Amino acid sequence: MKENENNDKQISAIREKIENLLSLEEEKKPFSEKELLRYLKKLLNLLESGLIRVVDKIDNQYMVNEWVKKAILLFFKYGKIRKWKEDGIIYLDKFQYRGSDGNFRFLPGSILREGAFVGKGTVVMPPSFINVGAYIDEKSMVDSLALIGSCAQIGKNCHISAGTIIGGVLEPAVARPVIIEDNVFVGGNCGIYEGVIIKKGAVIGTGTIINGSTPIIDITNNKVYFKEVPENAIIVPGARQKKSENDTYFIQVPLIIKYRDQLKDPSKVDLNDILHDF
């Protein structure tokens, strides 16, 4: 309890200082860049430790911590370019790269920027990239060639398959990042963008693309969703017919073809079997 109180006081003090410096920067008033960078580094450490997140869930609603995103943007603006060399390769970046803290598996060839949190028991396969502000909870898998964008939030026991992009967002600061809740499976070569929420237990089939304007069609009950995949939904790529004066087109849309609770064993999802019966 005392440790939590100390953490809360530390976070409040850092937030107050950063918000004061943000105000001075926005009003184009003099401020110390050195002091700003010192506090921004403290913020990155808090993000990296999981003590703060870009998004909090309050009363079942996701709330963006705008001050955190604004602070990350300031680091892009005022952070100093670093140059270093590893295995004969020269790197230039404002952010440091880091490895595992000993609680998660992190294999050579992946990149993990400072200010990103990776939970205990998670596995990061190469060559993956996890950007600043991202949060990946415990016992998840980030497979080869996956990209976890800035501030994206991944829950517990998730599987992000090879070649998949979980989109990030920093600007505008109010914009919600992509949120993947617990126990979600995202198949290979998928793309989830523009603040979409994948609710817990969902299964996203290989090659599915979902963004903020994508209609998600539930063919089991004739509903259409936007920016949110329902809990336990099983989704595959589909198409919707569109007609013009001279031709007929098919536009890619994700289709909800079933829900996990409709399966004999909800813990086991075999898309081949489901599609065979579809």
MIBA-685999 format. One record per residue (C-alpha): residue number from 1; x, y, z; residue in three letters. Coordinates in nm, 4 decimals, padded with zeros to 6 digits. Example, Ala and Ser with C-alpha at 12.3 -4.5 7.8 and 13.67 -1.06 7.14 Angstrom:
ZAZA   k       px       py       pz   r
ZAZA   1  01.2300 -00.4500  00.7800 ALA
ZAZA   2  01.3670 -00.1060  00.7140 SER
//
This chain:
ZAZA   k       px       py       pz   r
ZAZA   1  00.0000  00.0000  00.0000 MET
ZAZA   2  00.2772  00.2415  00.0976 LYS
ZAZA   3  00.4654  00.1614 -00.2243 GLU
ZAZA   4  00.1529  00.2412 -00.4290 ASN
ZAZA   5  00.1121  00.5714 -00.2450 GLU
ZAZA   6  00.4752  00.6614 -00.3161 ASN
ZAZA   7  00.4301  00.5725 -00.6848 ASN
ZAZA   8  00.1148  00.7853 -00.7053 ASP
ZAZA   9  00.2962  01.0817 -00.5483 LYS
ZAZA  10  00.5890  01.0382 -00.7884 GLN
ZAZA  11  00.3583  01.0217 -01.0900 ILE
ZAZA  12  00.1593  01.3270 -00.9741 SER
ZAZA  13  00.4773  01.5296 -00.9240 ALA
ZAZA  14  00.6144  01.4337 -01.2673 ILE
ZAZA  15  00.2796  01.5046 -01.4325 ARG
ZAZA  16  00.2536  01.8466 -01.2700 GLU
ZAZA  17  00.6050  01.9388 -01.3784 LYS
ZAZA  18  00.5567  01.8161 -01.7369 ILE
ZAZA  19  00.2210  01.9941 -01.7704 GLU
ZAZA  20  00.3797  02.3190 -01.6506 ASN
ZAZA  21  00.6584  02.2800 -01.9051 LEU
ZAZA  22  00.4031  02.1904 -02.1738 LEU
ZAZA  23  00.2160  02.5142 -02.1005 SER
ZAZA  24  00.5331  02.7199 -02.1313 LEU
ZAZA  25  00.6217  02.5464 -02.4597 GLU
ZAZA  26  00.2722  02.5946 -02.6053 GLU
ZAZA  27  00.2691  02.9618 -02.5021 GLU
ZAZA  28  00.6185  03.0037 -02.6500 LYS
ZAZA  29  00.7531  03.1230 -02.3157 LYS
ZAZA  30  01.1097  03.0548 -02.2001 PRO
ZAZA  31  01.1764  02.7187 -02.0353 PHE
ZAZA  32  01.4723  02.4927 -01.9693 SER
ZAZA  33  01.5085  02.2246 -02.2394 GLU
ZAZA  34  01.7486  02.0401 -02.0119 LYS
ZAZA  35  01.4890  02.0270 -01.7345 GLU
ZAZA  36  01.2178  01.9247 -01.9816 LEU
ZAZA  37  01.4268  01.6347 -02.1144 LEU
ZAZA  38  01.5079  01.5220 -01.7612 ARG
ZAZA  39  01.1379  01.4933 -01.6761 TYR
ZAZA  40  01.0517  01.3377 -02.0106 LEU
ZAZA  41  01.3101  01.0683 -01.9375 LYS
ZAZA  42  01.1399  01.0062 -01.6033 LYS
ZAZA  43  00.8099  00.9689 -01.7894 LEU
ZAZA  44  00.9614  00.7165 -02.0322 LEU
ZAZA  45  01.0886  00.5172 -01.7342 ASN
ZAZA  46  00.7397  00.5141 -01.5813 LEU
ZAZA  47  00.5901  00.3934 -01.9105 LEU
ZAZA  48  00.8590  00.1274 -01.9392 GLU
ZAZA  49  00.7881  00.0011 -01.5883 SER
ZAZA  50  00.4128 -00.0146 -01.6509 GLY
ZAZA  51  00.3373  00.2289 -01.3670 LEU
ZAZA  52  00.1556  00.4573 -01.6107 ILE
ZAZA  53 -00.0145  00.3906 -01.9427 ARG
ZAZA  54 -00.1246  00.6029 -02.2345 VAL
ZAZA  55 -00.4794  00.4706 -02.1862 VAL
ZAZA  56 -00.6660  00.3854 -01.8648 ASP
ZAZA  57 -00.9957  00.2012 -01.8369 LYS
ZAZA  58 -01.2295  00.3925 -01.6068 ILE
ZAZA  59 -01.5930  00.2866 -01.5518 ASP
ZAZA  60 -01.5630  00.0533 -01.8519 ASN
ZAZA  61 -01.4542  00.3386 -02.0779 GLN
ZAZA  62 -01.1072  00.3880 -02.2263 TYR
ZAZA  63 -00.9667  00.7283 -02.1368 MET
ZAZA  64 -00.6594  00.8697 -02.3117 VAL
ZAZA  65 -00.3980  01.0367 -02.0930 ASN
ZAZA  66 -00.3379  01.3284 -02.3256 GLU
ZAZA  67 -00.0540  01.4700 -02.1171 TRP
ZAZA  68  00.1435  01.1469 -02.1665 VAL
ZAZA  69  00.1055  01.1580 -02.5446 LYS
ZAZA  70  00.1930  01.5281 -02.5561 LYS
ZAZA  71  00.5050  01.4542 -02.3527 ALA
ZAZA  72  00.6132  01.1789 -02.5954 ILE
ZAZA  73  00.5638  01.4226 -02.8830 LEU
ZAZA  74  00.7850  01.6740 -02.7031 LEU
ZAZA  75  01.0584  01.4118 -02.6795 PHE
ZAZA  76  01.0405  01.3692 -03.0582 PHE
ZAZA  77  01.0779  01.7462 -03.0877 LYS
ZAZA  78  01.3478  01.8186 -02.8278 TYR
ZAZA  79  01.5231  01.4865 -02.7813 GLY
ZAZA  80  01.8796  01.4732 -02.9076 LYS
ZAZA  81  01.9816  01.2433 -03.1914 ILE
ZAZA  82  02.2038  00.9630 -03.0677 ARG
ZAZA  83  02.4491  00.7713 -03.2823 LYS
ZAZA  84  02.5760  00.4269 -03.1921 TRP
ZAZA  85  02.7211  00.1206 -03.3609 LYS
ZAZA  86  02.6423 -00.2474 -03.3122 GLU
ZAZA  87  02.7850 -00.5343 -03.5164 ASP
ZAZA  88  02.9088 -00.2890 -03.7764 GLY
ZAZA  89  02.5667 -00.1229 -03.8196 ILE
ZAZA  90  02.5316  00.2486 -03.7423 ILE
ZAZA  91  02.2069  00.3583 -03.5768 TYR
ZAZA  92  02.0637  00.7105 -03.5397 LEU
ZAZA  93  01.7619  00.7722 -03.3192 ASP
ZAZA  94  01.6286  01.0004 -03.0474 LYS
ZAZA  95  01.5109  00.7044 -02.8436 PHE
ZAZA  96  01.7314  00.4410 -02.6893 GLN
ZAZA  97  01.6659  00.0770 -02.7679 TYR
ZAZA  98  01.6470 -00.1761 -02.4892 ARG
ZAZA  99  01.6248 -00.5473 -02.4248 GLY
ZAZA 100  01.4439 -00.7632 -02.1734 SER
ZAZA 101  01.4411 -00.6874 -01.8030 ASP
ZAZA 102  01.4567 -01.0627 -01.7432 GLY
ZAZA 103  01.0800 -01.1097 -01.7182 ASN
ZAZA 104  01.0020 -01.1659 -02.0864 PHE
ZAZA 105  01.1689 -01.3406 -02.3793 ARG
ZAZA 106  01.3252 -01.1029 -02.6280 PHE
ZAZA 107  01.5203 -01.2545 -02.9162 LEU
ZAZA 108  01.8031 -01.0969 -03.1199 PRO
ZAZA 109  01.6879 -00.8981 -03.4208 GLY
ZAZA 110  01.3829 -00.7333 -03.2638 SER
ZAZA 111  01.3664 -00.3641 -03.1684 ILE
ZAZA 112  01.2097 -00.2382 -02.8488 LEU
ZAZA 113  01.2134  00.1372 -02.8004 ARG
ZAZA 114  01.2426  00.2842 -02.4525 GLU
ZAZA 115  00.9120  00.3877 -02.3028 GLY
ZAZA 116  00.7357  00.0656 -02.4068 ALA
ZAZA 117  00.6164 -00.1906 -02.1523 PHE
ZAZA 118  00.6342 -00.5674 -02.2021 VAL
ZAZA 119  00.4793 -00.7903 -01.9369 GLY
ZAZA 120  00.6056 -01.1006 -01.7618 LYS
ZAZA 121  00.6105 -01.4183 -01.9690 GLY
ZAZA 122  00.5552 -01.2413 -02.3013 THR
ZAZA 123  00.7606 -01.3543 -02.6026 VAL
ZAZA 124  00.8897 -01.1138 -02.8691 VAL
ZAZA 125  01.0110 -01.2892 -03.1839 MET
ZAZA 126  01.2468 -01.1305 -03.4383 PRO
ZAZA 127  01.2319 -00.9139 -03.6374 PRO
ZAZA 128  00.9520 -00.7317 -03.4551 SER
ZAZA 129  00.9304 -00.3612 -03.3696 PHE
ZAZA 130  00.7631 -00.2232 -03.0570 ILE
ZAZA 131  00.7337  00.1539 -03.0465 ASN
ZAZA 132  00.7365  00.4061 -02.7628 VAL
ZAZA 133  00.4266  00.4162 -02.5427 GLY
ZAZA 134  00.3119  00.0668 -02.6388 ALA
ZAZA 135  00.1878 -00.1630 -02.3615 TYR
ZAZA 136  00.1944 -00.5428 -02.3980 ILE
ZAZA 137  00.0583 -00.7321 -02.1010 ASP
ZAZA 138  00.1603 -01.0687 -01.9561 GLU
ZAZA 139  00.1962 -01.4002 -02.1414 LYS
ZAZA 140  00.1360 -01.2631 -02.4895 SER
ZAZA 141  00.3158 -01.3457 -02.8139 MET
ZAZA 142  00.4469 -01.0905 -03.0622 VAL
ZAZA 143  00.5456 -01.3035 -03.3600 ASP
ZAZA 144  00.7991 -01.2406 -03.6351 SER
ZAZA 145  00.7663 -00.9253 -03.8472 LEU
ZAZA 146  00.4898 -00.7851 -03.6249 ALA
ZAZA 147  00.4767 -00.4110 -03.5590 LEU
ZAZA 148  00.3245 -00.2702 -03.2415 ILE
ZAZA 149  00.2774  00.1003 -03.3046 GLY
ZAZA 150  00.3178  00.3983 -03.0724 SER
ZAZA 151  00.0868  00.3774 -02.7699 CYS
ZAZA 152 -00.0940  00.0617 -02.8883 ALA
ZAZA 153 -00.2329 -00.1459 -02.6012 GLN
ZAZA 154 -00.2190 -00.5273 -02.6013 ILE
ZAZA 155 -00.3841 -00.7343 -02.3276 GLY
ZAZA 156 -00.2939 -01.0566 -02.1491 LYS
ZAZA 157 -00.2615 -01.3918 -02.3269 ASN
ZAZA 158 -00.2832 -01.2385 -02.6744 CYS
ZAZA 159 -00.1204 -01.3720 -02.9909 HIS
ZAZA 160 -00.0159 -01.1187 -03.2532 ILE
ZAZA 161  00.0818 -01.3319 -03.5510 SER
ZAZA 162  00.3603 -01.2862 -03.8041 ALA
ZAZA 163  00.3438 -00.9881 -04.0381 GLY
ZAZA 164  00.0627 -00.8150 -03.8493 THR
ZAZA 165  00.0533 -00.4388 -03.7894 ILE
ZAZA 166 -00.1129 -00.2958 -03.4811 ILE
ZAZA 167 -00.1317  00.0703 -03.5710 GLY
ZAZA 168 -00.0034  00.3438 -03.3456 GLY
ZAZA 169 -00.1125  00.7019 -03.2968 VAL
ZAZA 170  00.0435  01.0042 -03.1291 LEU
ZAZA 171 -00.1354  01.2945 -03.2966 GLU
ZAZA 172 -00.3771  01.4367 -03.2140 PRO
ZAZA 173 -00.3103  01.3743 -02.8460 ALA
ZAZA 174 -00.6791  01.3068 -02.7812 VAL
ZAZA 175 -00.6865  01.0208 -03.0355 ALA
ZAZA 176 -00.7313  00.6738 -02.8899 ARG
ZAZA 177 -00.4754  00.4128 -02.9947 PRO
ZAZA 178 -00.5611  00.0600 -03.1030 VAL
ZAZA 179 -00.6632 -00.1520 -02.8049 ILE
ZAZA 180 -00.6463 -00.5311 -02.8067 ILE
ZAZA 181 -00.8120 -00.6743 -02.4967 GLU
ZAZA 182 -00.7222 -01.0006 -02.3190 ASP
ZAZA 183 -00.7192 -01.3452 -02.4844 ASN
ZAZA 184 -00.7349 -01.2171 -02.8421 VAL
ZAZA 185 -00.5826 -01.4001 -03.1376 PHE
ZAZA 186 -00.4849 -01.1893 -03.4394 VAL
ZAZA 187 -00.3843 -01.3956 -03.7439 GLY
ZAZA 188 -00.0955 -01.3325 -03.9789 GLY
ZAZA 189 -00.0745 -01.0306 -04.2103 ASN
ZAZA 190 -00.3609 -00.8471 -04.0432 CYS
ZAZA 191 -00.3818 -00.4709 -03.9995 GLY
ZAZA 192 -00.5652 -00.3065 -03.7084 ILE
ZAZA 193 -00.5616  00.0739 -03.7228 TYR
ZAZA 194 -00.7174  00.4064 -03.6176 GLU
ZAZA 195 -00.8227  00.3399 -03.2596 GLY
ZAZA 196 -01.0113  00.0177 -03.3226 VAL
ZAZA 197 -01.0922 -00.1864 -03.0100 ILE
ZAZA 198 -01.0760 -00.5655 -03.0301 ILE
ZAZA 199 -01.2793 -00.6929 -02.7357 LYS
ZAZA 200 -01.1630 -00.9845 -02.5242 LYS
ZAZA 201 -01.1659 -01.3352 -02.6653 GLY
ZAZA 202 -01.2013 -01.2281 -03.0298 ALA
ZAZA 203 -01.0335 -01.4173 -03.3134 VAL
ZAZA 204 -00.9197 -01.2199 -03.6189 ILE
ZAZA 205 -00.8541 -01.4416 -03.9212 GLY
ZAZA 206 -00.5480 -01.4137 -04.1442 THR
ZAZA 207 -00.5360 -01.1102 -04.3722 GLY
ZAZA 208 -00.8142 -00.9114 -04.2057 THR
ZAZA 209 -00.7859 -00.5310 -04.2269 ILE
ZAZA 210 -00.9854 -00.3120 -03.9879 ILE
ZAZA 211 -00.9653  00.0667 -03.9537 ASN
ZAZA 212 -01.1855  00.3350 -03.8090 GLY
ZAZA 213 -01.4220  00.3504 -04.1071 SER
ZAZA 214 -01.4376 -00.0219 -04.1857 THR
ZAZA 215 -01.7862 -00.1707 -04.1481 PRO
ZAZA 216 -01.7610 -00.4951 -03.9508 ILE
ZAZA 217 -02.0554 -00.7041 -04.0635 ILE
ZAZA 218 -02.2035 -00.9608 -03.8278 ASP
ZAZA 219 -02.3734 -01.2104 -04.0575 ILE
ZAZA 220 -02.5083 -01.4091 -03.7602 THR
ZAZA 221 -02.7515 -01.1356 -03.6553 ASN
ZAZA 222 -02.7402 -00.8720 -03.9333 ASN
ZAZA 223 -02.5582 -00.6089 -03.7287 LYS
ZAZA 224 -02.2839 -00.3712 -03.8411 VAL
ZAZA 225 -02.0107 -00.2468 -03.6082 TYR
ZAZA 226 -01.7588  00.0333 -03.6491 PHE
ZAZA 227 -01.4286  00.0731 -03.4603 LYS
ZAZA 228 -01.5095 -00.2162 -03.2271 GLU
ZAZA 229 -01.4996 -00.5936 -03.2613 VAL
ZAZA 230 -01.7438 -00.7541 -03.0145 PRO
ZAZA 231 -01.6340 -00.9910 -02.7409 GLU
ZAZA 232 -01.5600 -01.3486 -02.8582 ASN
ZAZA 233 -01.6327 -01.2621 -03.2223 ALA
ZAZA 234 -01.4674 -01.4792 -03.4886 ILE
ZAZA 235 -01.3784 -01.2692 -03.7944 ILE
ZAZA 236 -01.2548 -01.3527 -04.1438 VAL
ZAZA 237 -01.1936 -01.1282 -04.4471 PRO
ZAZA 238 -01.4987 -01.0958 -04.6668 GLY
ZAZA 239 -01.6388 -00.8699 -04.9388 ALA
ZAZA 240 -01.9398 -00.6463 -04.9937 ARG
ZAZA 241 -02.0857 -00.5899 -05.3389 GLN
ZAZA 242 -02.1066 -00.2382 -05.4770 LYS
ZAZA 243 -02.2633 -00.1433 -05.8078 LYS
ZAZA 244 -02.1965  00.1549 -06.0290 SER
ZAZA 245 -02.3641  00.2548 -06.3532 GLU
ZAZA 246 -02.1213  00.0507 -06.5582 ASN
ZAZA 247 -01.9835 -00.2199 -06.3340 ASP
ZAZA 248 -01.9991 -00.4222 -06.0138 THR
ZAZA 249 -01.7266 -00.4065 -05.7512 TYR
ZAZA 250 -01.6443 -00.5943 -05.4339 PHE
ZAZA 251 -01.5044 -00.4018 -05.1369 ILE
ZAZA 252 -01.3136 -00.5835 -04.8649 GLN
ZAZA 253 -01.4981 -00.6017 -04.5317 VAL
ZAZA 254 -01.4439 -00.8164 -04.2220 PRO
ZAZA 255 -01.7217 -01.0647 -04.1495 LEU
ZAZA 256 -01.8222 -01.1998 -03.8103 ILE
ZAZA 257 -01.9130 -01.5587 -03.8915 ILE
ZAZA 258 -01.9503 -01.6981 -03.5405 LYS
ZAZA 259 -01.8897 -01.6374 -03.1714 TYR
ZAZA 260 -01.6728 -01.8453 -02.9428 ARG
ZAZA 261 -01.9620 -01.9257 -02.7092 ASP
ZAZA 262 -02.1363 -02.0955 -03.0040 GLN
ZAZA 263 -01.8547 -02.3509 -03.0276 LEU
ZAZA 264 -01.8519 -02.6868 -02.8508 LYS
ZAZA 265 -01.5160 -02.5926 -02.6969 ASP
ZAZA 266 -01.4781 -02.2104 -02.6819 PRO
ZAZA 267 -01.1136 -02.2494 -02.5754 SER
ZAZA 268 -01.0268 -02.4090 -02.9102 LYS
ZAZA 269 -01.0902 -02.2176 -03.2305 VAL
ZAZA 270 -01.0100 -02.3905 -03.5612 ASP
ZAZA 271 -01.0886 -02.1528 -03.8466 LEU
ZAZA 272 -01.0505 -02.4333 -04.1011 ASN
ZAZA 273 -01.3330 -02.6290 -03.9358 ASP
ZAZA 274 -01.5488 -02.3192 -03.8964 ILE
ZAZA 275 -01.5038 -02.2168 -04.2602 LEU
ZAZA 276 -01.5693 -02.5741 -04.3743 HIS
ZAZA 277 -01.9131 -02.5539 -04.2111 ASP
ZAZA 278 -01.9709 -02.1946 -04.3215 PHE
//
